[in-house]
Amino acid sequence: GDQVEQSPSALSLHEGTGSALRCNFTTTMRAVQWFQQNSRGSLINLFYLASGTKENGRLKSTFNSKESYSTLHIRDAQLEDSGTYFCAAEVGGSNYKLTFGKGTLLTVTP
Amino acid sequence: DMKVTQMPRYLIKRMGENVLLECGQDMSHETMYWYRQDPGLGLQLIYISYDVDSNSEGDIPKGYRVSRKKREHFSLILDSAKTNQTSVYFCASSWTGEQYFGPGTRLTVL
């Protein structure tokens, strides 16, 4: 099975609202990264976490390695937040190899 | 500003032709990666390079080879391209874990 299970697969938000994306891991992960893939296809780094919580503007991410999950919270969603969000996790002892989830397609509407 | 570059950005080849995709980074990162992304999927790791002439297979290396003769430069080679190698290819680099991605190369094999 997949080592990184990402949910939901798709999400629609109205401007100004918020929600959470989640990744569950089936094995111990050393670190997690979150990316936004925009309409041009570029992968934008959002967060890199080895543990705990980080916040940047309207985004906040948490990585709980003991309980094997990570979350990305988006608040006050804007139109430019639309895109596909990927989490990717590094298996402990894998020498910096990332395993990607299948992504969450986020659509923000006026 | 950290930067990963990829050339070319778009490429159309015929089945059986050789393909060379190039990646550069200006951050002196030791580790570099090649991934491919197909619709509905996350990124899949093709090869990883830990430094000059120190390359390892990723999860889907079949049909690909790589070359790294300088730390800042990493090439992906397809000898006799196949139609199922049509995809978007991403290069990335990292120092101690967090990966930085290039803009991608869209390869079409006819």
HADDOCK unambig.tbl for C-alpha pairs under 7 A between the chains (distance, minus, plus):
assign (segid A and resid 42 and name CA) (segid B and resid 103 and name CA) 5.27 0.50 0.50
assign (segid A and resid 43 and name CA) (segid B and resid 101 and name CA) 6.41 0.50 0.50
assign (segid A and resid 48 and name CA) (segid B and resid 98 and name CA) 6.16 0.50 0.50
assign (segid A and resid 96 and name CA) (segid B and resid 97 and name CA) 5.56 0.50 0.50
assign (segid A and resid 100 and name CA) (segid B and resid 42 and name CA) 5.46 0.50 0.50
assign (segid A and resid 100 and name CA) (segid B and resid 43 and name CA) 5.95 0.50 0.50
assign (segid A and resid 101 and name CA) (segid B and resid 42 and name CA) 5.68 0.50 0.50
assign (segid A and resid 102 and name CA) (segid B and resid 40 and name CA) 6.76 0.50 0.50
assign (segid A and resid 102 and name CA) (segid B and resid 41 and name CA) 4.95 0.50 0.50
assign (segid A and resid 102 and name CA) (segid B and resid 42 and name CA) 4.42 0.50 0.50
assign (segid A and resid 103 and name CA) (segid B and resid 42 and name CA) 6.34 0.50 0.50
